[in-house]
Amino acid sequence: MTTPDTPATIVQPRRWRRVKLAAAMMAVVALVASGAVTGWIVSLGPLPLAKAHEVSTTVLDRNGKLLRAFAMADGRWRLPVDATTDVDPGYLNLLLGYEDQRFYSHAGIDPLALGRAARQLLTRGHIVSGGSTITMQLARLIEPRQRRSIYAKLRQMVRALQLERELTKGEILNLYLTLAPFGGNLEGIRAASLAYFGKEPKRLSLAQSALLVALPQSPERRRLDRHPAAARAARDRVLMRMVEDSRIGAEDARRAMAVPVLRTRRPFPMLAPHSADQALATNKDSNLIRLTLESGLQRQLETLARDRAAALGPDISVGIIAVDNATGDVVAHVGSADYFNERLAGQVDMTRAVRSPGSTLKPFIYGLAFEDGLVHPDSLIDDRPVRFGSYAPENFDMTFQGTVPVRRALQLSLNVPAIELLDRIGASRLSSRLKQAGASLVLPKDEAPGLAMGLGGVGVTLHDLVQAYSGIPRLGIVMPLREIEHDDSSVRSPLRLLDAVAAWQVGNVLLGTPPPENAVRNRIAFKTGTSYGYRDAWSVGFDGRMTIGVWVGRPDGAPVPGLIGRVAAAPILFDAFARTGRLPAPLPKAPRGTLIAANAKLPLPLQRFRSAGELIRIANRERRLHIQFPLNGSRIDAGAGQGTLSPLPVKVAGGSLPMTMLVNGKAVGAIDGRRQRMIDPPGPGFVRLTVMDAAGTTDTVTVRIQ
């Protein structure tokens, strides 16, 4: 006789439940086979697929590589996936072999799998393999069950039939790979692979594939970041099962089982965070945003900015933009040295912050001067003290170079020549031309463009500055920058910066700028700038393929003693070009009609630049009455030794007609309409010649007749 607590009384009901469960599963098989569930399928209504298609917003680079993903509103990570392009075939082989061997042949329910599961339950006393197909598991993910029951299983089967009727096999597999749980807030194969292995699931090892097959069966109890031992045991069971089914070799499985499973959870990729933030704000309704950036170069330049900023000081940040000249596409965008650094205001995009550009606007001043024919790169120009009203520009080193070629004046970034040229072309014209090219200059409130803007007395962003510079290697045509592919601004009209010859001349001059220490000459055309008070250091350069701009400074605008563009920003610029992995491309050839000549062979007006003040002085001198010939103090050979003196010509410039000629104070007649007169010298010796015009103005010279 057995008591209520004896094993016999406990085992009997358990066996009876297993028998009932197995019988129920067999009944379901028969029910499905006969097609008796058709009416029930209709009564359940349409599949709730809309919510199942909700995924995290992902931002991709121009080649489809993930730059950044954003968690869904409820905090889950669910990344879209395509089994044919995004997932390792080895993983799919293990998944289908372990979960659903006849996935591509059944209609959503696999009667053979259900029968096998029921038989194993009866013979072994526990569940060895489930009878659920991938489609049935997807149905459960779309409509999560509250508890396990025969009714829930039946509903799952019905939904599986509906899924097979409405979706293709590829769509079903993709949706399963997107929704499958992998522990915590991770859903889908991509989120799991990125979080656990730090890589996309395109190339997985056998150990990694088996682990990802095992996790969805019990995602919380096998989470790598909490239960790595349980995860490893489950992985090894998958591998042993695959050996039994001859899907993998025993030796391969042995090596895979030897791989440790670490307690880990990696952060999701976060390249180009400023670009991603801007893209998300612009495309609020899109789950997939493709940028023009190149992830490889972006990663390189983010590392460069972080390392160089750390070397320059704890309060220094760096911004970098790299642009493809041909298309205007931004291929790298580093908004700050460290996005998460609050001390550096890391989430503020410094490439769009308005700062003083220092001397970086000078190339455009020279370009307009070339365009207007005021100077040639080999013209001479004076670098000397000069004053424009109360404004007296000085060079950075407080010295003056004297008379130098225009080419050298730009390469050395001399201030006085640049301001002299800006005075001739006009500050308003420079401002409007840059605005025409898409670069907005920000002036203090109620202030008009002035000469000081040539040395940084204006605000501009690195983004706009790089856009303007990219027009130089394009021979004066600017292509507006873009970072988001296929957006509303994709149709962009080219903008005019300079004429082709002037742009080529600017690029040719900047190509010869002395590079930073240890850099190669004549490879990159570039210009540096330092704002007033050492607040901003700039360097913008280009070759025939790419334009890169660098800003260095404190985000709060505080001065940094010794922060100079040539020392702080230029080395970063050259390093950025080196990290593109390409040799610098040559600049375009000189356009037809370009004048290439040494100074001595230039047309006379181009041999030497004359400032506006000097031209006024010359004009005033030419308008003022003066005797051009003979010159004051000269000796005139009139033939006194021969006894007869020859007539002496007198030539006058300026003044107002009529004019009277006086010799030694006596009037001898009028100057003719050509402002000339021949006079008879009174004799050898000193003679005083005077001319008086209609306004009473006079000019006198004394000559010696011999």
DOKOL-638507 format. One record per residue (C-alpha): residue in three letters; z, x, y. Coordinates in pm, whole numbers, plus 32768, in hexadecimal, padded with zeros to 4 digits. Layout:
alaZXY/...
END
This chain:
met800080008000/thr7F9E80858158/thr805880598297/pro7FB1800983E5/asp7FC981778442/thr7F1E8207830E/pro7DC882AD8332/ala7D2081A7825B/thr7D6780938354/ile7CD18166846E/val7B9B81ED83BE/gln7B278098833E/pro7AF17FF78498/arg7A438132851B/arg794B812983FD/trp79167FB98438/arg78C97FF885AC/arg77CF81068551/val772A801F845A/lys77137F0F8563/leu768780028666/ala758480868571/ala75277F27850C/ala75027EC48677/met741D7FEB86BB/met73457F91858F/ala733B7E2C8608/val72C27EA38757/val71AC7F6786B0/ala713D7E3085FB/leu71597D648738/val70847E5687FE/ala6F857E7086EA/ser6F567CF986E5/gly6F2C7CE2885F/ala70417BE18886/val70C27C7389CB/thr6F977C118A9D/gly70427AEB8B3F/trp71767BB58B91/ile70A77CC28C39/val701C7BBF8D26/ser71727B2F8D70/leu72037C7F8DDF/gly711D7C8F8F0A/pro706B7DBE8FA1/leu70E67F1F8F7B/pro71BE7F9F909C/leu70E380D390D0/ala70F580EE924B/lys724F818B924F/ala71F4826B912A/his70E5830B91FD/glu71D7836C9310/val71F684E7931C/ser728385F793F9/thr71AC8660951D/thr710C87AE94CB/val7068889E95BD/leu6F5A897E9529/asp6E9C8AA995AC/arg6D218ABB95CA/asn6D068B1A9458/gly6DE88A0693D7/lys6F1E8ADE93AC/leu706E8A4293FD/leu71008AAA954B/arg721C89B49562/ala7293886F94C6/phe737587699561/ala747186A69491/met7445852D9481/ala751E844B9553/asp761F8429943A/gly763285A29408/arg755E85B892CD/trp745786C5929B/arg732186289203/leu71E086ED9232/pro7087866491DB/val6FDD870C90B4/asp6E8B87119007/ala6E9F87738E9A/thr6D3F88048E98/thr6D7288F78FB9/asp6EE7891E8FF9/val6F8289468E9E/asp6F748A578D97/pro6EAB89E18C67/gly6FB08A808B84/tyr70BB899A8C10/leu6FDD88698BDC/asn6FA388D58A74/leu711A88E58A36/leu715F87A18AF1/leu706286D18A34/gly70B8877888EA/tyr722987318915/glu722085E089C3/asp70D685348973/gln6FDF85D48881/arg6EEC84AD888D/phe6EFF84798A06/tyr6D8784718A34/ser6D4783838911/his6E5182748922/ala6E58814A8A10/gly6FB2818D8A99/ile707D8158895E/asp70638239882C/pro70BF816D86F2/leu70BA82A8861F/ala71B883508700/leu7296821D86FD/gly7283820E8582/arg72D4837F8563/ala73FF835B864D/ala748282318585/arg745A82EB843C/gln7510841E84C2/leu762883428545/leu765682A483ED/thr763C83E28322/arg76FF84D18402/gly77F683E984A3/his77A384518608/ile767A845686F5/val759F858486A9/ser7476852D8786/gly743B840C886D/gly732283158841/ser72DC82F889B5/thr718883668A2D/ile714A84128B7A/thr70D382C18BFA/met721182158B88/gln72E483228C2B/leu721F82F28D6B/ala7263817D8D58/arg73D881C88D3E/leu73C182B08E6E/ile731181A58F39/glu740C80998ED3/pro7552814C8E7A/arg761C808F8D73/gln7788803A8DA9/arg77E680798C3D/arg774080B68AF0/ser76E87F7A8A32/ile75D77EE08960/tyr756F7E088A88/ala75517F3B8B69/lys747C7FE58A60/leu739A7EB88A41/arg736F7EA18BB9/gln731F80168BC1/met720F7FE18ABC/val71767EC28B7C/arg716F7F8D8CBA/ala70D080AD8BFA/leu6FB57FC68B91/gln6F887F5D8CFB/leu6F7F80C68D6D/glu6E73811C8C71/arg6DA77FF38CE6/glu6DBF80468E5A/leu6DBD81C48E5B/thr6CF582D48DB4/lys6D9A83C98CC8/gly6D8184D68DD4/glu6E2B83F78ED5/ile6F4083A08DDF/leu6F7F850E8D8F/asn6F7D856E8F00/leu707384598F55/tyr715B84BF8E39/leu7151862B8EA7/thr71AA85B69007/leu72CD84D08FA8/ala7370857A8E7D/pro74DF85D28EC8/phe7550873C8EB6/gly76B687248F2E/gly775986DD907A/asn765D86779182/leu7538872090D4/glu741E8643905D/gly72D586B78FD0/ile725987FA8F39/arg7204889F9088/ala735B88659121/ala740388E58FE4/ser73298A1B8FC5/leu73598A769133/ala74D28A39912A/tyr75198AE68FDE/phe740F8BF68FD1/gly73A58C1E913B/lys72358BE590EE/glu712E8AD990BE/pro71028A5B8F56/lys6F9D8ADE8F41/arg70078C0C8E75/leu713D8BE78DA0/ser71C18CBE8C89/leu71FC8C238B34/ala73748C298B70/gln734E8B7E8CC0/ser725F8A788C34/ala734A8A218B15/leu746F8A098C05/leu73B589178CE6/val735688458BB8/ala74C2882D8B4E/leu756787DC8C9C/pro74EC86748CD8/gln758785FC8B8F/ser76E2862C8C20/pro76B386B18D82/glu781C86A98DF9/arg78B787448CC4/arg77B388598CBE/arg77A088B68E2D/leu77678A288E51/asp784C8A478F7D/arg796D89A58EBC/his793289B48D45/pro784D8AD98CF2/ala78D48AF88B8F/ala787C898F8B3C/ala772889C18BD9/arg76EA8AF48B04/ala774A8A4189C5/ala765F89228A18/arg75478A168A69/asp75728AC6891C/arg755D897A8861/val74128935890A/leu73918A8B88A4/met74008A628738/arg735F890B8725/met7219899887AE/val72218AA986A4/glu724E899C8599/asp712288E18624/ser70578A26862E/arg701A8A0B87A5/ile70AC8B6487E9/gly70E98C998715/ala72408CF3868F/glu723C8E498736/asp71E28DB18888/ala72FD8CB88860/arg73F18DCE8805/arg739C8E92893F/ala73B78D588A15/met750F8D038985/ala75848E6089DF/val75488E198B50/pro76948DC28BFB/val76C18C808CBE/leu776F8CCB8E05/arg78468BE88ED7/thr775F8BD09002/arg76C58AEE9107/arg75D48B879200/pro75818B05935B/phe74338A5E9386/pro731D8B229437/met73398B1595B1/leu721B8BD59649/ala71A68B8697AB/pro72C98A9A97F6/his72658A669961/ser71008A0D9902/ala717E892597F2/asp726C887598E2/gln7154884199DC/ala706687C898CF/leu716586CE984B/ala71A3864799AA/thr702C862199DC/asn6FE085899885/lys710A84A79846/asp705583C9974D/ser6FBD84D89675/asn705F8566953A/leu6F6B86889524/ile6F1F87649650/arg6E36888C963C/leu6E52899C9744/thr6D5D8AAF97A2/leu6E608BBC9759/glu6E3F8CC39648/ser6F868CCD9586/gly6F668E3D9528/leu6F378EB2968F/gln703E8DBB9709/arg713E8E4E961A/gln70E58FB19684/leu71078F6697F8/glu724B8EA497CE/thr72DE8FD39720/leu725590B69831/ala72EC8FDF9946/arg743F8FCE989A/asp745291449857/arg73DE91B199B1/ala74C290BB9A64/ala75ED9139999F/ala7594929F99FD/leu757B92469B6F/gly76CD91989B85/pro779390679B13/asp77218F909C39/ile75AE8FE49C24/ser74AD8EF89B94/val733A8F239B4E/gly72168E319B59/ile70C28E799ABE/ile6F7A8DB79AB0/ala6E448E2A99F3/val6CF88D7A9A2C/asp6BA68D849981/asn6AB08DCE9A9A/ala69888D199A00/thr6A338BC999CB/gly6B648BC89AAB/asp6C3B8B819979/val6D9F8C02998A/val6DCE8CCD984A/ala6F398D32988C/his70438CA09971/val719D8D38998B/gly726A8C709A84/ser73A68D459A73/ala743E8E6699B7/asp75298D8598EC/tyr75068C0A98E0/phe76718BD89876/asn77108CCA996D/glu77C88BF99A70/arg78158D2A9B45/leu769E8D5E9B70/ala76588BEA9B9D/gly757F8C1D9A6A/gln74F98ABC9A5A/val74618ADE9BB6/asp72F38B409B9A/met72D28C699C84/thr71578C6A9C65/arg71598B2B9D35/ala726C8B919E26/val71F98BCA9F8D/arg72468D319FEF/ser71D18E30A0F0/pro709F8EE8A061/gly70CD902FA11F/ser6F8390ECA12E/thr6ED4902FA018/leu6E008F65A110/lys6D5E90A0A19F/pro6C3690A3A0AB/phe6BCC8F4FA131/ile6BE08FCEA298/tyr6AFC90F0A23F/gly6A1A9007A179/leu69DF8F2AA2A8/ala69A5905FA37F/phe689F90D9A285/glu68058F7FA27F/asp67ED8F73A3FB/gly675090CCA40E/leu686F9156A4DD/val68A4927BA3F4/his68259320A2B7/pro690893C2A1B3/asp689B9514A23C/ser68C194BBA3AB/leu69C6957AA46E/ile6AF394C6A4FB/asp6C1E953BA5C6/asp6D80952EA542/arg6E479566A680/pro6F5B94BEA746/val6EE1937AA7DD/arg6F809247A877/phe6F0E90DDA871/gly6FE09044A982/ser71449069A903/tyr70D090AFA79F/ala70B39220A740/pro7064924EA5CB/glu70D5938AA51D/asn708A9421A3CA/phe71849414A2AE/asp71D49587A2CE/met71E79573A44E/thr70C9966FA473/phe6F5B9653A4D9/gln6E2D96EBA42A/gly6D439705A557/thr6BD296BDA51A/val6B8F9666A3AB/pro6A7B95B9A2E4/val6AAB9444A2B9/arg6AAF947DA141/arg6BDD9561A15D/ala6C8B947CA255/leu6C899362A154/gln6CE39440A02D/leu6E0D94CFA0EC/ser6E639373A16E/leu6E7393EAA2D9/asn6EF892D7A3B9/val6E55931DA50A/pro6CEA931BA48E/ala6D2991D5A3D3/ile6DBA912FA509/glu6C9D91B6A5E2/leu6BA49114A4F4/leu6C6C8FD2A4E3/asp6C6B8FC7A65F/arg6AEF8FD3A656/ile6AB68ED2A540/gly6BD18DE8A5AB/ala6D108D87A4F4/ser6CAA8C18A4E9/arg6B648C75A43F/leu6C1C8D3DA334/ser6D098C1AA2F8/ser6BF18B19A2DE/arg6B1F8BF4A1F8/leu6C418C27A106/lys6C8B8AB3A111/gln6B1C8A72A0C7/ala6B468B4D9F92/gly6C748A829F1E/ala6D898B669F9D/ser6E6E8AB2A090/leu6F298B88A18A/val70778AF9A1FE/leu70D78B41A366/pro72228AFBA412/lys723889A1A4A8/asp7166896EA5E3/glu70DC8AD1A5D0/ala6F688B24A5DA/pro6EC88C41A514/gly6F018D8EA5C1/leu6EC78EFFA58E/ala70148F2BA4D8/met6F8C8E69A3AF/gly6EBB8F9CA359/leu6FFC9056A304/gly70AD8F3CA24E/gly711B8E57A366/val70BA8D24A29C/gly71168C83A150/val70418C71A014/thr70778C439E9E/leu70188D3B9D91/his6F468C2B9CF1/asp6E728BFC9E2B/leu6E5F8D719E70/val6DD98DB99D12/gln6CDE8C9D9D35/ala6C588D399E75/tyr6C4A8E989DE0/ser6B8D8E189CAF/gly6A6D8DC59D99/ile6A348F359DEE/pro69B08F9F9C96/arg68EA8E599C93/leu68348EDB9DC9/gly68D88DEC9EBA/ile68E28CAA9DED/val6A388C239D88/met6A688B489C56/pro6BA28A709C82/leu6CAC8ACE9B84/arg6D0789E99A66/glu6E0D89F19952/ile6DE188A398A1/glu6CA3887097D9/his6BE1872D97F9/asp6CB286A39915/asp6C2E85DB9A3D/ser6BF1871B9B01/ser6B1987B799F1/val69E187779AC2/arg6A13887B9BCF/ser692C88DF9CE8/pro690C8A509D42/leu699B8AAD9E96/arg69148BAB9F8E/leu69EA8CD49FEC/leu68F88DDFA06C/asp67878E2BA05D/ala671C8EF69F2E/val66E990429FE3/ala68399033A098/ala68F18FD99F56/trp684B90F99E9C/gln68A991EA9FB4/val6A16917D9FA8/gly6A2191A59E2D/asn697792F99E41/val6A7493739F43/leu6BA492F19E83/leu6B2493949D44/gly6B6694E49DEB/thr6CCD94949E50/pro6DB595A99DD0/pro6E60951C9C98/pro6FD395359C41/glu705596729BA6/asn6FC096C49A4F/ala6EB995AF9A6D/val6D4295EC9A50/arg6C7395DE9B8F/asn6B4495039BCD/arg6B8E94119AAF/ile6C3592F09B64/ala6BF892789CC8/phe6D4892189D5A/lys6E1891E69E91/thr6F9091F29EC4/gly706F91519FC6/thr71D7915BA03C/ser72699046A10F/tyr7343907DA23F/gly74A590E3A1E6/tyr744C9149A07F/arg74638FE3A002/asp73208FD39F3A/ala724F90D69E85/trp70EB907A9E22/ser6FC7910A9D67/val6E8190569D1B/gly6D6590FA9C5E/phe6C2290AA9BAC/asp6B1091389AD4/gly69CB90919A70/arg6A7A8FAA997A/met6BD58F5399F6/thr6CAF8F379B2C/ile6E278F6B9B0F/gly6F308F389C1A/val70988FB29C15/trp71BC8F4D9CF2/val730E8FFD9CE9/gly74458F9F9DAC/arg757F8ECE9DBA/pro75478D589D8C/asp76408D109EA3/gly75728DDE9F99/ala76838EDF9FDE/pro76139040A040/val7602914E9F36/pro760B92A69FDC/gly74F593829F5B/leu743192649EBD/ile72CB92D59F04/gly718E92429E74/arg70F9938F9E10/val723793FD9D5D/ala72BA92B69CCB/ala718B91D49C96/ala705D92BA9C65/pro70DF935E9B23/ile711A92039A90/leu6FB591A39AEE/phe6F1E92D09A3F/asp6FFC92989910/ala6F8F912C9904/phe6E21919598F9/ala6E74928B97E4/arg6F1C91779719/thr6DE290A2971B/gly6D6C918A9608/arg6C1B91C396AE/leu6B8692D9977D/pro6B48927598E7/ala69F591D09912/pro690F925D9A21/leu68E991A19B68/pro679990FF9BB9/lys668091D69C41/ala663491D99DB5/pro656F90A29E1E/arg641190CA9EA3/gly64129128A011/thr655991E8A009/leu6556930BA0FF/ile65DA9442A051/ala65D2956CA13E/ala66A89682A1C6/asn6734965BA324/ala662C9736A3C7/lys6513965EA33A/leu65AB9510A39E/pro65149451A4C2/leu65B694CAA604/pro668B938EA63E/leu671E93B4A4DD/gln67759523A4F6/arg68B394DFA5B7/phe697F93A5A5E5/arg69DE934EA749/ser6B06926CA785/ala6AF3913AA85E/gly6BB391EDA970/glu6AC79314A96A/leu69979232A97D/ile6A2C9184AAAB/arg6A6792D1AB56/ile6900933AAB11/ala687A91EFAB8F/asn694A9203ACCB/arg68D49363AD06/glu676D92FAACDC/arg679691D8ADCE/arg684092AFAED6/leu67619362AFD2/his673994CDAF76/ile663895DFAFA0/gln65AD963BAE4B/phe64DB9761AECD/pro651D985EAF47/leu66739896AEB2/asn679498EDAF93/gly67BE9A67AFBC/ser66709ABDAF20/arg657E9BC9AF9B/ile641A9B5BAFE7/asp62FA9C55AFE6/ala621B9BC9B0F9/gly61529D0BB12C/ala62119D8EB25D/gly61A69EF2B207/gln60399E92B233/gly606E9E12B394/thr601E9CA6B34B/leu61209BB3B2B9/ser60A99AB7B1B8/pro610D9945B1DE/leu625298E9B12C/pro625D97ADB054/val639296D0B06A/lys63DC95C9AF60/val64E894BCAF84/ala658793CDAE89/gly66519291AEC7/gly669B9207B01A/ser65EC90EFB0D9/leu64A0910BB18D/pro64409157B29C/met64C792BAB2A4/thr64BB93C7B3B2/met6490953BB371/leu65519633B44C/val652797AEB454/asn66489869B4F3/gly66B4971FB58F/lys656196C2B625/ala6499959AB5A6/val63479602B51D/gly62CB94B4B497/ala630393B0B384/ile631793D2B20C/asp61F09320B167/gly62009208B067/arg62079301AF4C/arg63419395AFE9/gln629094DCB032/arg622795A6B167/met618F96F8B1AE/ile623197B6B2D1/asp61DB98F5B385/pro62FC99EDB379/pro636B9A58B4D6/gly636C9BC2B463/pro64149CACB368/gly65879C96B33B/phe667C9B79B2FA/val65FA9A16B335/arg66C898D6B32C/leu660B97A8B2A1/thr66989649B2D6/val661D94F1B26B/met66A593AEB2FF/asp66589257B263/ala665290F9B2F9/ala67C590C8B2AF/gly68229200B372/thr687892C3B233/thr681C9432B241/asp67F99558B159/thr67D696C3B1C6/val67769804B116/thr675F9965B19F/val66549A4DB11B/arg65DF9BACB16A/ile64719BDAB1C3/gln63DF9D2CB171/
END
